[in-house]
Amino acid sequence: MNLDELLGRLRALEERVGGRRRALILLAGVGVVAGILAFSWWASAPAWVPLYNGVPLESVGPMTEKLTEAGVAYRLDGGGTDLSVPAPDLAKARVALAGAGLPDKGRPGLELFDQPAWGMTDFTQRINYRRALEGELERTIGKMRGVQSAQVHLALSEQSALLRGDRPTAASVVLGLQNGAEPEQGVVKGIEHLVASSVDGVTAENVMVLDDAGRLLSTPNDGSPEALTSRQLEMQQEVERYLEEKANGIVGQALGAGNTRIRVTADLNFDKVQRTVESVDPDRQVVAAEQRSEIVPGPQGGAGSQNSSTTYENTRSVENFSGAPGAIRRLSVAVLVNERPVTGQPGKTTPRAPAELQRIQSLVASAVGIDARRGDAVSVVSMAFDTGAGLPADGGPTALELAHEFQQPILTLLGLLLAFYVALRLIRSLKPEPVPAGTAALAAGDATLALPSADAAAFPAVVDEPEQEWRLTPARPTMLDKVVEVVNEQPDVAARLVRAWMKEAQT
């Protein structure tokens, strides 16, 4: 196909499409193109990931300026305190900010003493030393998992040769936690011992740990009833957890993992007893003191006398007893055992035999140390467990999470399929309609106008421009109606035909 034929077909297509239809097709085409471009832009847009959250407002300005210099796009969320960047530029943004010392690391640490200060007084030196310790502790605690920021305050007591303060050295730590979560008690204890080991004169009991909401996370050890109650509850939970693990370990080996549920309730004795016992044994005596006086006669004569005094002391024993709190007063153990599955019948179970339950009870009693004299009790019950069929497994992504993760490629694919479908319908609508047999020769460039009649040979005509395309659609039963319809639809062709007849008649 050469260029002239292509242009001819394009012109024929343009003449064939009417005004309203042409406008609708153009609008549909523009809409499809715009939709494809919009979906392509949305699909190719980078995913935004958080760079830093909860950044102080005074540090946001320098950080955004540095990102602009590095050519990294950014977005501010959360009232200007959350900074997000495109996922491909995350590493580049971190390197650029780290090179500029951003974000601000808070108070300085021991680098305060890198530069010598000759005019610094002793008081200023002590203040800087405290600031350095606080800064180093803040950096260390801020790197712990789940901790977003930390602020440490040290109350160092003044010590001198003439004046020694009675107030102990104390410290307080304020934690900024990620997502407002509450840290485990083990993490809080670790922070207490970290501060106590880093600062001279500070003990773990004198370190108070709070969160950014003002809640006390550490357990005070000031002898108050609240402190004792909290510590007693922790001790009771530790004992119960330890006994449950022991019982689960031995019963789980016999019945299989997940077939038992064991709960232990421990009643502990937190009474603090101090007793002093003093006993005397009358059968065991010792000489405590003895006195004797004797008069010896002189050479001139005279009488002599002798005095003797002995003091005895009985054997005596003194015993001081202080009972340690936390002794087990009574144990109650509840054991729930899964029923035995029926072979060959999935989903059906049968209760376990009483002899088997008795063996399980003996194992649990031996594992946790049941003492009948204390009134300890063990209860074993066989019951079918709810396996939770149809629920997603723990740790696996749910359907909503999968849809959220793959929504962008799925919507992009749907948009492309929709655009392809609309374009295909437009192409089908633009196909030329079938031309009647009488006009096939004229569509191919023949000069004869063939009418569907036996008298069509009496109307030969020569068309000057054979590349013009026209069609005759037989829609009426009579010849006159067909001719009128052709003239109304294609007046130019009819005029050429009349001119051809007139020219033929003149010759």
Disulfide bonds with the S-S distance in Angstrom:
none
